Amino acid sequence: MKRIKIAFLIPSLDLGGAEKYILKIIKKYEGRKADFYVCYWSGQDILKKEFETLGAHLFRFEFKKLKTLNTFFTLRKFLIDNKIDLIHSNLPDSDYLSFFSAFFTGIGRISTVHSPLIFYENKKIRFNYFIKSFFFDKFICVSEEIFYLLRKKCMIAENKLIMIPNFSDFPEVYPHVKKINEKIVFKSVGRLHPIKNYDFLIDLFSLFSEKYFDKFELHIIGEGEERKKIERKIKEKRMENKIFLRGMSLNPKEEMSNCDFYISSSKSEGLPTSVIEAVSCGVPCILSDISSHRQIIEDGISGTLFDLKDLETACEKIFNFVKNKDLYLKMSHKAFEVGYKKFSSNFIFPRINRIYKEILSFKKRIPSVLYVVDNLGSGGLERMFYLFSKRFFMENIRLRILCLNKGGYYFEKLIENGIDCRLLSVNNIKNPFHLFKLWKEFFYFSPDIIHSHSPYSNGFSVAACFFYPFVRKKIAKIPTIYPDFSRRDFIREKIFSFFTDKYLAVSMFCADWFSKKVKIDRKKISVIYNGGLGLEGWRNSDKKNKEKFAADFIFSTLARLEKLKGVDDILKAFSYYSDKNWIFLIGGDGSHRKELEEISNSLGLKSKVIFYGWVEEPGDILHLSDAFILNSKQREGFSSALSEAAGFGLPLIASDVGGNKEIVFDGVNGILYPEGDVKAIGNAISFLASNKEKRETMGENSLKFFKEKFSFEKSFTDIKKVYEV
């Protein structure tokens, strides 16, 4: 297997968070098939030995200026000569070099964004990152705040962003924490820079010493341009015997393990590694109340947060924390427990490794998919859509569902399963505000494929795509036929067809009808049946006993109780055999239900017909049945209920309309009869009821056809092939 080559771009090898971040990644990669090249151009090489010990190839470039053609071409030549597969840049200058040097090289590009501050200070940087987003494969955000800023302020598409926090090596068990001595030792680690706010920290401890407690030491570990200013401040406050500037440490984690409390007064942070390392040592943390600190500890639960605007209250909070030894141990335990789950390298590094693999195998990946649907109620088509969406989500395929009109049962179910669903509440394709809503979702999600699930939703998608030309494939589903369409509707569909790459029909019948009526090339339409789960996919633990009905024959139907489903004709046909010990099970609900119940009673079938209402699992009824019947009228594109019944090995009875003829083969796995012929319905029921052997043979054939043509696995595989770009 080929060793992958990853180049890290970093301004220096000094003792900063970004440098230690790269060091940890290389360390965790030890023993894997990868070569690391660390490219830098400034600084004091403080961590050079650590990188060399891990086998990294170090290259220091003597760039006089960064933003020159000579710089770009020098780095570009290096990348090509060393056959680099992936660039992982850190900090804005590195991103800038990666952006220009890797143009048209086919090298993957990742950037880790470590600080949120640059996006608040400089609008130009926000715009630069927006432009870079079109050329970088992924931006790793080390904190939730950075993710938000890149998403909202820089307008970077969501599929380019991933939140992976900084990490540290945590011991498997909670480390021993020493008892607090009379003299309490506080430590703080960081560059001596204005953003670290050491002025506030000195004022804080000066007041703390004056009003509350003076038996303490504060050790500040780090170097920087503010050192002389901080030294003067310490002298002004006469704190030379309590506050010590310790300079740099190659192992600050070891320093923290020898203190009682870790403290930070930073104004802004990405996600401070020093705090995570303190937590990994079991050291309780006292931190300024900023976004990144809140991501690590919870105030009063796993540490203490103080307000930078209120010195008095901050002192009081610290004193209350310090004097309570029970609280000290409790918070230390809690911080370690939460930190281990959120920031341990055992959990975080595999996510970084997964990103590397994803980008390196980019050409083979299944693209991100955006589904656009009218609504997600509780019908058969909606159930199939739910099953497909759930499966795609389980296979880690990036998926979002946009519901144009209203949600419904399966909309809520998808959300419960953690699938990204959005309800847009749009209904007018001519309304620019409604189109803008859809376009905004396209822009932020940045899909490779848009899959619309009806002519209505396809119209919206096509219109919105005029303003978002980056979609690689536009697919539209043909779920049924539309006999009510006017000439104007067909002209509209013809226009939309010019901007649609592929149509997926649920049956040959629908494909032929659409091709003929809209006058488009039949080759542009593929047929993918709505596959069912069948008996093997039914996982209901409460399996009712079929024998409880004490009937000679049980047949069933699953359908919306509307006139188009013709359940009233089935009841009339059944009434011819009301003297038989047969039972008819009806699963489904709708506006026609009350009328059907009245018809059943008037025909003397009250004790022989059971209305179940809507059922989520078709198997709850199908496993009780000896045969299945569907009396569709006119516009049955493809019946999911029929295919599910075939998957349960049942003989099928169906009207010879639409897609029914593609599931039921007369005399082989069931019986077809002319639409509306009540007598023929009765004869079919009677034939199967009185011929057990024939019934079983037809059921076996149904199951065979189901596995060959209508299984969920086959349909899912066919759709995945269509999605491959």
C-alpha positions in Angstrom: 0.0 0.0 0.0 1.3 3.4 -1.0 2.5 5.7 1.9 0.6 8.9 2.0 2.6 12.2 2.1 1.2 15.0 4.2 2.7 18.5 4.3 2.0 20.7 7.3 2.4 24.5 6.7 3.1 26.5 9.8 4.9 29.9 10.2 7.3 28.7 12.9 8.3 25.8 15.3 7.9 28.0 18.4 6.1 26.9 21.5 2.5 27.8 20.4 -0.8 26.0 20.3 -0.8 25.4 16.6 2.8 24.0 16.6 1.8 21.6 19.5 -1.3 20.6 17.6 0.8 19.4 14.6 3.2 17.6 16.9 0.3 15.7 18.5 -1.1 14.6 15.2 2.3 13.3 14.0 2.8 11.6 17.3 -0.6 9.8 17.1 0.2 8.8 13.5 3.3 6.8 14.6 3.4 3.3 13.0 0.9 4.2 10.3 1.8 4.4 6.6 2.4 8.1 6.3 5.3 10.5 5.7 5.1 14.0 7.2 6.8 17.1 5.9 6.7 20.2 8.1 7.3 23.4 6.2 8.0 26.7 8.1 9.8 30.0 7.4 10.4 31.9 10.7 10.8 31.6 14.5 13.4 30.1 16.8 13.1 26.3 16.0 12.2 25.6 19.7 10.3 22.4 18.9 12.7 21.2 16.1 14.1 18.3 18.1 10.7 17.1 19.1 9.6 17.0 15.5 12.8 15.2 14.4 12.4 12.6 17.1 9.0 11.7 15.6 10.6 11.2 12.2 9.1 14.3 10.5 10.9 15.9 7.6 11.6 19.5 8.4 12.1 22.2 5.7 12.8 25.8 6.7 12.3 28.2 3.8 14.1 31.5 3.9 11.3 33.6 2.4 12.0 37.4 2.5 8.4 38.2 1.7 5.4 35.8 1.7 3.2 37.4 -0.9 5.5 37.1 -3.9 5.5 34.9 -7.0 8.9 33.6 -6.1 7.5 32.4 -2.7 4.6 30.6 -4.4 6.6 28.9 -7.1 9.3 27.8 -4.6 6.8 26.1 -2.4 4.9 24.8 -5.4 8.1 23.1 -6.7 8.7 21.6 -3.3 5.1 20.1 -3.2 5.4 18.6 -6.7 9.0 17.3 -6.3 8.1 15.5 -3.1 4.8 14.2 -4.5 2.7 15.6 -1.6 -0.8 14.2 -1.4 -2.3 16.5 1.2 -1.5 20.0 2.6 -2.6 20.8 6.2 -2.1 24.4 6.8 -2.3 26.2 10.2 -2.8 30.0 10.8 -3.7 32.6 8.1 -0.3 33.0 6.5 0.0 29.2 5.9 -3.5 29.2 4.4 -2.4 32.0 2.0 0.6 30.0 0.8 -1.4 26.8 0.5 -4.1 28.6 -1.5 -1.8 29.9 -4.2 1.0 27.2 -4.2 -1.3 24.2 -4.8 -3.3 25.6 -7.7 -3.9 23.0 -10.4 -1.8 20.4 -8.6 -4.6 18.0 -7.5 -3.2 18.2 -4.0 -5.9 18.1 -1.2 -6.0 21.1 1.1 -7.1 21.3 4.7 -6.9 24.3 7.0 -7.2 24.2 10.8 -8.5 27.6 12.1 -7.2 28.1 15.6 -8.4 31.6 16.6 -11.7 33.5 16.2 -10.2 36.9 16.8 -9.0 37.5 13.3 -12.6 37.3 12.0 -13.8 40.0 14.4 -10.9 42.4 13.6 -10.7 42.3 9.9 -13.5 42.2 7.2 -10.9 41.6 4.5 -9.8 38.3 6.2 -13.5 37.2 6.3 -13.7 37.8 2.5 -10.4 36.0 1.9 -11.6 32.9 3.7 -14.9 33.0 1.7 -12.8 32.9 -1.5 -10.5 30.2 -0.1 -13.5 28.0 0.7 -14.0 27.3 -3.0 -10.5 25.8 -3.3 -10.0 24.1 0.2 -11.5 20.7 0.8 -12.1 21.2 4.5 -11.8 23.7 7.3 -11.3 22.2 10.7 -12.7 24.5 13.4 -11.3 23.9 16.9 -14.2 25.6 18.6 -17.9 26.2 18.2 -17.4 29.9 18.0 -15.0 29.5 15.0 -17.4 27.2 13.3 -20.2 29.8 13.7 -17.9 32.7 12.4 -16.8 30.7 9.3 -20.4 29.6 8.6 -22.2 32.9 9.2 -19.6 35.7 8.8 -17.5 34.2 6.1 -20.4 32.5 4.3 -18.5 29.2 3.9 -20.7 26.2 2.9 -21.5 23.8 5.7 -20.0 20.8 3.9 -16.6 22.5 4.0 -16.6 22.9 7.8 -16.1 20.4 10.6 -15.8 21.0 14.3 -12.9 19.0 15.8 -11.6 20.4 19.1 -8.0 20.5 20.2 -7.1 17.4 22.2 -4.7 16.0 24.7 -3.5 12.6 26.0 -5.8 11.7 28.9 -4.9 8.9 31.4 -7.5 6.1 31.3 -8.3 6.7 35.0 -8.7 9.9 37.0 -5.2 11.0 38.2 -4.4 11.4 41.8 -4.9 15.1 42.8 -2.8 16.3 45.7 -4.4 17.9 48.7 -4.4 21.7 48.9 -1.6 22.9 51.2 -1.6 26.1 53.2 0.1 27.9 50.4 -2.0 27.6 47.2 -0.2 27.4 43.9 -2.0 28.9 40.8 -0.5 28.5 37.3 -1.3 30.1 34.0 0.2 29.1 30.6 0.3 31.3 27.5 2.2 33.8 25.4 2.8 37.1 27.1 0.4 38.9 24.7 -2.3 41.5 25.3 -5.0 39.0 24.4 -4.1 36.9 27.4 -5.0 39.8 29.6 -2.3 39.3 32.3 -2.9 42.9 33.5 -6.3 41.9 34.7 -4.8 38.8 36.3 -2.3 40.8 38.3 -5.0 43.3 39.4 -7.2 40.3 40.4 -4.6 38.7 42.6 -3.6 42.0 44.1 -7.1 42.5 45.2 -7.4 38.8 46.2 -4.3 39.2 48.5 -5.7 42.4 50.0 -9.2 41.3 50.8 -9.4 37.5 51.0 -6.3 35.4 51.1 -2.6 36.1 50.8 -1.0 32.6 51.1 -0.7 31.8 47.4 1.7 31.9 44.5 0.9 32.6 40.9 3.3 31.2 38.3 2.9 32.5 34.7 4.6 30.2 32.2 5.4 31.7 28.7 7.3 34.3 26.9 6.3 37.2 24.7 6.4 40.9 23.8 4.6 42.0 27.0 7.1 40.6 29.4 8.7 43.9 30.5 5.2 45.6 30.8 4.0 42.7 33.0 7.2 42.9 35.2 6.6 46.6 35.7 2.9 45.9 36.7 4.0 43.2 39.2 6.4 45.7 40.8 3.7 48.4 40.9 1.4 46.1 42.8 4.2 44.9 45.0 3.5 41.3 44.1 7.1 40.2 43.4 6.9 37.5 46.2 3.6 36.1 44.9 3.6 36.4 41.1 6.5 34.8 39.2 7.2 34.9 35.4 8.7 31.5 34.8 9.5 31.8 31.0 9.0 29.1 28.5 8.6 25.4 29.4 8.9 22.5 26.9 6.6 20.5 29.1 3.9 22.8 30.5 1.7 19.8 31.2 4.2 18.6 33.8 4.2 22.1 35.3 0.4 22.0 35.6 0.4 18.6 37.4 2.3 20.3 40.2 -0.2 23.1 41.0 -3.5 23.4 42.8 -5.5 25.5 40.3 -5.1 26.5 36.7 -6.2 30.1 35.9 -6.7 32.0 32.7 -8.0 35.6 32.1 -7.9 35.5 28.3 -10.1 37.9 26.4 -10.4 35.5 23.4 -9.2 32.0 22.6 -9.7 29.4 19.9 -9.8 26.3 22.2 -6.9 26.6 24.6 -4.8 23.5 24.7 -3.4 24.5 28.1 -6.8 24.4 29.7 -7.5 20.9 28.2 -4.1 19.7 29.5 -4.9 21.1 33.0 -8.2 19.1 32.9 -6.3 16.0 31.8 -4.1 16.3 34.9 -7.2 16.6 37.2 -6.4 20.3 38.0 -9.5 22.4 38.7 -9.8 25.4 36.4 -10.7 29.0 37.1 -11.3 30.7 33.7 -12.6 34.0 32.2 -16.2 33.7 31.0 -15.6 33.5 27.2 -17.1 31.2 24.6 -14.1 28.7 24.3 -13.8 28.3 28.0 -17.5 27.6 28.3 -17.0 24.8 25.8 -14.5 23.1 28.2 -16.0 23.6 31.6 -19.5 24.4 33.0 -19.6 27.1 35.7 -20.1 25.7 39.2 -20.2 22.1 37.9 -16.7 21.3 36.5 -14.9 24.6 37.2 -15.4 28.3 37.8 -15.9 31.1 35.3 -15.6 34.8 36.2 -16.6 38.0 34.5 -13.7 40.1 33.1 -15.8 43.2 33.8 -16.3 42.7 37.5 -13.0 42.3 39.5 -14.7 42.2 42.9 -17.1 39.4 42.0 -14.3 37.5 40.3 -12.3 37.6 43.5 -15.2 36.5 45.6 -15.9 33.5 43.3 -12.3 32.4 43.3 -12.2 32.6 47.2 -15.4 30.6 47.6 -13.9 28.0 45.2 -10.5 27.9 46.9 -11.7 27.5 50.5 -14.2 24.7 49.7 -12.0 21.5 49.6 -15.0 19.2 48.8 -16.0 21.4 45.9 -12.4 21.3 44.7 -12.3 17.5 44.4 -15.9 17.3 43.0 -15.2 19.8 40.2 -11.8 18.2 39.4 -13.5 14.8 39.0 -16.3 16.2 36.8 -13.9 18.2 34.6 -11.8 15.2 34.0 -14.8 13.0 33.2 -16.3 15.4 30.7 -12.9 16.4 29.3 -12.0 12.7 28.7 -15.1 12.2 26.6 -14.8 15.4 24.6 -11.0 16.1 24.3 -9.1 12.9 24.7 -6.8 12.1 21.8 -8.3 8.6 21.7 -11.6 10.0 20.5 -10.4 13.1 18.6 -7.5 11.8 16.5 -9.6 9.2 14.6 -11.9 12.0 13.4 -8.8 13.9 12.0 -7.6 10.7 10.4 -11.1 10.2 8.9 -10.9 13.6 7.3 -7.5 12.8 5.7 -8.9 9.6 4.3 -12.0 11.3 3.0 -10.1 13.9 1.1 -7.5 11.5 -0.2 -10.3 9.3 -1.6 -12.4 12.3 -2.8 -12.9 11.0 -6.3 -14.4 7.8 -5.1 -16.8 9.2 -2.5 -20.6 9.4 -2.8 -21.5 13.0 -3.0 -23.6 15.1 -0.6 -27.3 14.9 -1.4 -30.1 17.4 -0.9 -33.6 16.0 -1.0 -36.4 18.4 -1.8 -39.9 17.1 -1.0 -43.4 18.6 -0.8 -44.3 17.1 2.6 -43.6 14.0 4.7 -46.9 12.7 5.9 -47.7 9.0 6.6 -48.2 7.4 3.2 -46.4 4.5 1.5 -44.2 6.8 -0.6 -43.3 8.8 2.4 -42.4 5.6 4.3 -40.1 4.5 1.5 -38.5 7.9 1.5 -38.0 7.7 5.3 -36.3 4.3 5.0 -33.9 5.4 2.2 -33.0 8.6 4.1 -32.3 6.7 7.2 -30.1 4.2 5.4 -28.1 7.0 3.7 -27.6 8.7 7.0 -26.4 5.4 8.6 -23.8 5.0 5.9 -22.4 8.5 6.8 -23.5 10.0 3.5 -24.0 13.8 3.9 -27.7 14.4 3.6 -30.2 17.2 4.1 -33.9 17.1 3.5 -35.9 20.3 2.6 -39.7 20.0 3.1 -41.4 22.7 1.1 -44.9 22.8 2.4 -45.5 21.0 5.7 -43.9 18.3 7.8 -45.8 15.3 9.1 -45.2 12.0 10.8 -42.1 10.9 8.9 -40.7 14.4 9.0 -40.7 14.2 12.8 -39.3 10.6 12.7 -36.3 11.7 10.6 -35.5 14.5 13.0 -35.7 12.0 15.9 -33.1 9.9 14.1 -30.7 12.8 13.9 -31.2 13.5 10.2 -30.9 17.1 9.0 -34.5 18.2 8.0 -35.6 21.7 7.3 -39.2 23.0 6.9 -39.3 25.9 4.5 -43.0 26.6 4.3 -42.9 27.8 0.7 -45.7 27.3 -1.9 -45.3 29.8 -4.7 -42.6 29.3 -7.3 -43.3 32.8 -8.6 -42.6 34.4 -5.2 -38.9 35.6 -5.2 -38.8 35.4 -1.4 -39.8 31.7 -1.5 -37.2 31.0 -4.1 -34.6 32.9 -2.1 -35.3 30.7 0.9 -34.6 27.6 -1.2 -31.5 29.2 -2.8 -30.1 30.1 0.6 -30.3 26.4 1.6 -28.5 25.4 -1.6 -25.8 28.0 -1.0 -25.1 27.0 2.6 -25.4 23.2 2.2 -23.5 23.3 -1.2 -24.9 19.9 -2.5 -23.4 17.8 -5.2 -26.8 16.4 -6.1 -30.3 17.7 -5.7 -33.0 15.0 -5.7 -36.5 16.4 -6.0 -39.4 14.0 -5.3 -42.3 15.4 -7.3 -42.8 17.7 -10.3 -43.8 20.5 -7.9 -40.6 20.3 -5.9 -38.5 19.8 -9.1 -39.9 23.1 -10.4 -38.7 24.9 -7.2 -35.3 23.2 -7.4 -34.8 24.1 -11.1 -35.8 27.7 -10.5 -33.5 28.1 -7.5 -30.6 26.4 -9.4 -30.6 29.3 -11.9 -28.9 31.3 -9.1 -26.8 28.4 -7.9 -25.0 26.8 -10.8 -22.6 24.5 -8.8 -24.9 21.5 -8.5 -23.3 18.5 -10.3 -26.5 16.5 -10.9 -30.2 17.4 -10.7 -32.5 14.4 -10.3 -36.3 14.3 -10.3 -38.6 11.5 -9.1 -41.7 10.5 -11.0 -43.8 9.0 -8.1 -47.0 8.5 -10.0 -49.0 9.6 -13.1 -50.9 12.9 -13.2 -54.1 12.5 -15.2 -55.3 15.9 -14.0 -52.4 17.8 -15.6 -53.3 20.4 -18.1 -51.5 21.2 -21.4 -49.9 24.1 -19.6 -48.5 21.7 -16.9 -47.0 19.5 -19.5 -45.3 22.4 -21.2 -43.9 23.5 -17.9 -42.5 20.0 -17.2 -41.0 20.0 -20.7 -39.1 23.2 -19.9 -37.9 21.8 -16.6 -36.7 18.7 -18.3 -34.0 20.7 -20.1 -32.5 21.6 -16.7 -32.9 18.1 -15.1 -30.1 15.6 -15.6 -32.0 12.4 -14.7 -35.5 11.2 -13.9 -36.2 8.3 -11.6 -39.6 6.7 -12.1 -41.1 4.2 -9.6 -42.3 1.9 -12.4 -42.1 1.3 -16.1 -45.7 2.4 -16.4 -44.8 5.9 -14.9 -41.7 6.2 -17.0 -43.5 5.4 -20.3 -46.4 7.8 -19.3 -44.1 10.7 -18.4 -41.9 10.2 -21.5 -45.0 10.2 -23.8 -46.8 13.1 -22.2 -43.9 15.4 -21.7 -42.2 14.3 -24.9 -38.7 13.6 -23.5 -36.2 10.9 -24.4 -37.1 7.7 -22.6 -33.3 7.1 -22.0 -33.3 10.0 -19.6 -35.7 8.1 -17.3 -34.5 5.2 -15.1 -36.8 2.9 -13.2 -36.0 2.2 -9.6 -38.8 0.5 -7.7 -39.8 1.6 -4.2 -38.2 -1.4 -2.5 -39.8 -2.9 0.6 -38.2 -4.4 3.7 -40.2 -7.7 3.6 -40.4 -10.2 6.4 -36.6 -10.2 7.0 -36.7 -6.4 7.7 -39.7 -6.6 10.0 -38.5 -6.1 13.6 -41.7 -6.0 15.7 -41.2 -7.6 19.0 -44.9 -7.7 19.7 -45.8 -10.4 17.2 -49.5 -11.1 17.6 -50.8 -14.7 17.3 -52.6 -15.3 14.1 -54.6 -18.1 15.6 -56.5 -15.7 17.8 -58.9 -14.9 15.0 -59.8 -18.6 14.6 -60.5 -17.9 10.9 -60.1 -20.3 7.9 -58.8 -17.5 5.7 -57.5 -14.0 6.4 -56.8 -11.4 3.7 -55.8 -7.8 4.1 -55.2 -4.4 2.4 -53.0 -1.4 3.2 -54.1 1.8 1.7 -55.2 5.4 2.3 -58.9 5.2 2.8 -59.9 7.3 -0.2 -62.2 6.5 -3.1 -59.3 6.0 -5.5 -58.2 2.9 -3.5 -61.6 1.2 -4.1 -61.9 -0.5 -0.6 -65.7 -0.2 -0.9 -65.7 -2.6 -3.9 -63.7 -5.1 -1.9 -66.3 -5.0 0.9 -69.1 -5.5 -1.6 -67.2 -8.5 -3.1 -66.6 -9.9 0.4 -70.3 -9.7 1.2 -71.0 -12.5 -1.3 -69.2 -14.8 1.1 -70.4 -13.4 4.4 -71.3 -17.0 5.5 -67.6 -18.0 5.2 -65.3 -18.0 8.2 -63.0 -15.4 6.6 -61.6 -12.1 8.0 -60.6 -8.9 6.1 -58.0 -6.7 7.8 -57.9 -3.0 6.7 -54.8 -1.0 7.5 -54.9 2.7 6.8 -56.8 5.9 7.5 -58.4 8.7 5.5 -61.5 10.8 4.7 -63.4 7.7 3.4 -63.1 5.6 6.6 -66.4 6.4 8.3 -68.3 5.7 5.1 -66.4 2.4 4.7 -67.3 1.4 8.3 -71.0 2.2 7.5 -70.8 0.1 4.3 -69.3 -2.8 6.2 -72.0 -2.7 8.9 -74.8 -2.4 6.3 -73.4 -5.5 4.5 -73.4 -7.5 7.7 -69.6 -7.7 7.9 -69.1 -5.9 11.2 -67.6 -9.0 12.9 -65.5 -10.0 9.8 -63.9 -6.7 8.9 -61.3 -5.1 11.3 -60.2 -1.5 10.7 -56.7 -1.1 12.2 -56.3 2.6 11.3 -52.9 3.8 10.2 -50.0 1.4 10.9 -46.4 2.4 10.9 -45.2 -1.2 10.3 -47.0 -3.0 7.4 -45.7 -6.2 8.9 -48.1 -5.8 11.9 -50.9 -6.7 9.5 -49.1 -8.6 6.7 -47.8 -11.3 9.1 -51.4 -12.2 10.0 -52.5 -12.5 6.4 -52.9 -15.4 4.0 -53.3 -13.1 1.0 -53.1 -9.4 0.1 -55.5 -7.3 -2.0 -55.2 -3.9 -3.6 -58.1 -2.5 -5.6 -56.4 0.7 -7.1 -58.3 2.9 -9.5 -56.7 4.8 -12.4 -53.5 6.4 -11.1 -51.5 3.7 -9.2 -47.9 4.4 -10.2 -46.4 1.8 -8.0 -47.8 0.3 -4.8 -45.3 0.1 -1.9 -47.9 -1.9 0.0 -48.0 -4.6 -2.8 -44.2 -4.9 -2.9 -44.1 -5.2 1.0 -46.8 -7.9 0.8 -44.7 -9.8 -1.8 -41.8 -9.6 0.6 -43.9 -11.4 3.2 -44.5 -14.2 0.8 -48.2 -13.5 0.2 -50.2 -14.2 -3.0 -51.4 -10.9 -4.4 -54.8 -9.8 -5.8 -54.8 -6.5 -7.6 -56.7 -4.5 -10.3 -54.9 -4.4 -13.6 -54.0 -0.7 -13.6 -50.7 1.2 -13.6 -47.7 -0.3 -11.9 -49.7 -3.2 -10.4 -49.0 -5.2 -13.5 -45.3 -5.0 -12.8 -45.6 -6.6 -9.4 -48.5 -9.1 -9.9 -48.2 -11.7 -12.7 -51.6 -13.3 -13.2 -51.6 -16.9 -12.3 -48.0 -16.9 -11.2 -47.8 -14.9 -7.9 -51.3 -13.7 -7.8 -54.5 -12.7 -9.6 -55.1 -9.6 -11.8 -58.7 -8.6 -12.5 -60.3 -5.7 -14.5 -60.6 -2.5 -12.6 -64.0 -2.0 -11.0 -65.2 -5.6 -11.6 -66.7 -6.5 -8.1 -67.6 -10.0 -9.2 -64.0 -10.7 -10.3 -62.7 -9.5 -7.0 -65.0 -11.9 -5.2 -63.9 -14.8 -7.4 -60.2 -14.0 -6.8 -60.7 -14.0 -3.0 -62.7 -17.2 -3.2 -60.1 -19.0 -5.4 -57.2 -18.3 -3.0 -59.3 -19.0 0.1 -60.2 -22.5 -1.2 -56.8 -23.4 -2.8 -54.2 -23.6 -0.1 -51.6 -25.3 -2.2 -52.0 -22.7 -5.0 -51.9 -20.0 -2.4 -48.6 -21.3 -1.1 -47.0 -21.6 -4.6 -48.0 -18.1 -5.5 -46.6 -16.8 -2.2 -43.3 -18.5 -2.9 -43.2 -16.8 -6.3 -44.0 -13.5 -4.8 -41.1 -13.7 -2.4 -38.8 -14.8 -5.3 -39.8 -11.8 -7.4 -39.5 -9.5 -4.4 -35.9 -10.6 -3.8 -35.0 -10.2 -7.5 -36.7 -6.8 -8.2 -38.4 -5.1 -5.3 -36.2 -5.5 -2.2 -35.0 -2.5 -0.3 -31.4 -3.5 -0.8 -31.7 -3.6 -4.6 -33.4 -0.2 -4.8 -30.9 1.3 -2.4 -27.9 0.0 -4.5 -29.5 1.3 -7.7 -30.0 4.8 -6.2 -26.4 4.8 -5.0 -25.2 4.1 -8.6 -27.2 7.0 -9.9 -25.7 9.3 -7.2 -22.1 8.4 -8.2 -20.7 11.4 -10.1 
